[in-house]
Amino acid sequence: MENLRLPTSIAWWGIGGLTWSTLGRSIEANVLLSTPPKVLVLHLGGNDLCTDPCTKVRNNIKREIKYFRTAFADTAIIWVDIIDRINWRSSLPREIITAKRRRVNRYGRVCDKWASRSTSITVDIDANTPGFFLPDGVHLSPVGLEFYLDTLRDASMHFL
């Protein structure tokens, strides 16, 4: 689905293992010599849930979204809720990760509303549908990815 079938080009800046504490440097490196993005999609945090306390994750989200509002004042921000996984790669019980994920998603949606041009999306993918995931239980399968990209496309169209 090249450029999500949208009338613009898309730069994918995804980095495996990315966390909220390393996001700012990653974005800065990509836009240093180019124009600011029209739309910035924030889809991360699952890795943070496995390693950091909820308070730290929330503080990192707040700091980064405030930074994006200042650095990219005309950029629309799309918050994507952290998707459930079959395998969280954490020693924490699934119930703890689920509760953290819900709290962080709720907080992220609140922070996202600070922006005048923003929206939040929830992708209807959960661990109860294993066909959405690759065998590792973390990454999306081609079917899950297509479902995710369709949801992202619909949300992005409002800002282009």
C-alpha positions in Angstrom: 0.0 0.0 0.0 2.4 2.6 -1.2 2.0 5.9 0.6 -1.2 4.5 2.1 -2.8 5.3 -1.2 -2.8 9.0 -0.1 -1.9 12.0 -2.4 1.4 12.6 -0.6 4.6 10.8 0.1 5.1 9.1 3.4 8.4 8.7 5.3 8.4 5.7 7.6 10.7 6.4 10.6 10.0 3.3 12.5 12.8 1.9 14.5 12.7 -1.5 16.1 12.8 -1.3 19.9 12.0 2.4 19.9 10.9 3.8 23.3 9.4 7.2 24.3 12.7 8.2 25.9 14.5 7.8 22.5 11.8 9.1 20.2 12.8 12.8 20.2 16.3 12.1 19.0 15.0 9.8 16.3 12.6 12.5 15.0 15.1 15.3 15.2 17.6 13.3 13.1 15.0 12.7 10.4 13.8 16.3 10.0 17.0 18.2 10.7 17.5 19.0 7.0 14.0 18.7 5.7 10.6 20.4 6.2 8.5 19.4 9.2 6.0 16.6 8.6 2.4 17.4 7.8 1.2 14.6 10.0 3.1 12.8 12.7 1.8 9.4 13.8 2.8 8.3 17.3 2.6 4.6 17.5 4.9 3.3 20.2 5.0 2.6 23.9 4.6 -1.2 24.0 8.3 -1.6 24.7 8.0 0.9 27.5 5.2 -1.0 29.2 7.5 -4.0 29.7 10.4 -2.1 31.3 9.3 1.2 32.8 6.8 2.2 35.5 3.6 3.8 34.3 4.6 7.2 35.8 7.8 7.3 33.8 6.1 6.4 30.6 3.4 9.1 31.1 6.1 11.7 31.9 8.0 10.8 28.7 4.8 11.0 26.6 3.9 14.4 28.1 7.4 15.8 27.5 7.6 14.5 23.9 4.2 15.7 22.8 4.9 19.1 24.3 8.1 19.2 22.3 6.3 18.2 19.1 3.8 21.0 19.6 6.6 23.5 19.9 8.9 22.2 17.2 6.2 21.3 14.7 3.4 23.8 15.4 1.7 23.2 12.0 2.0 19.4 12.2 -1.1 17.3 12.9 -0.5 14.6 15.5 -2.2 11.2 15.4 -2.0 9.2 18.6 -2.4 5.4 18.0 -3.3 3.4 21.0 -0.8 0.8 22.0 -2.1 -2.5 20.5 -2.5 -5.6 22.6 0.0 -8.4 22.0 -0.1 -12.1 22.4 3.5 -12.1 23.8 4.6 -9.1 25.8 8.2 -10.3 26.4 8.0 -9.2 30.0 8.1 -11.0 33.3 5.1 -9.0 34.4 1.7 -10.8 34.4 -0.5 -10.0 31.4 -3.1 -8.4 33.7 -0.5 -5.8 34.9 0.6 -5.0 31.3 -3.1 -4.7 30.2 -3.8 -2.3 33.0 -0.7 -0.2 32.2 -1.6 -0.2 28.5 -5.1 1.1 29.2 -3.8 3.8 31.5 -1.1 4.9 29.1 -3.5 4.9 26.1 -6.0 7.0 28.0 -3.2 9.5 29.0 -1.8 9.6 25.5 -5.2 10.5 24.1 -5.5 13.3 26.7 -2.1 14.7 25.8 -2.9 14.4 22.1 -5.9 16.7 22.6 -3.5 19.5 23.5 -2.8 20.0 19.9 -5.3 21.9 17.8 -4.8 19.5 14.9 -4.9 16.1 16.4 -6.8 12.9 16.6 -6.6 9.6 18.4 -7.2 6.1 16.9 -7.7 2.7 18.3 -7.0 -0.2 16.0 -9.3 -3.1 16.6 -6.6 -5.7 16.9 -6.3 -7.8 20.1 -4.5 -10.9 21.3 -7.7 -12.9 21.0 -7.2 -12.9 17.2 -3.9 -14.7 16.6 -4.2 -14.3 12.8 -3.3 -10.6 13.2 0.1 -11.5 14.5 3.3 -13.2 13.3 4.4 -16.3 15.2 6.4 -14.1 17.6 3.1 -12.8 19.0 4.4 -9.2 18.9 4.6 -8.0 15.3 1.6 -7.8 13.0 1.0 -10.4 10.3 0.3 -9.2 6.7 -3.4 -9.3 7.5 -3.0 -7.4 10.8 -0.7 -4.9 9.1 -3.2 -4.3 6.3 -5.9 -3.7 8.9 -3.7 -1.3 10.8 -2.7 0.6 7.7 -6.3 1.0 6.6 -7.1 2.5 10.0 -4.1 4.8 9.8 -5.0 5.9 6.2 -8.5 6.9 7.3 -7.2 9.0 10.2 -4.5 10.6 8.0 -7.0 11.7 5.3 -8.5 14.3 7.6 -5.3 16.3 7.7 -4.2 16.1 4.0 
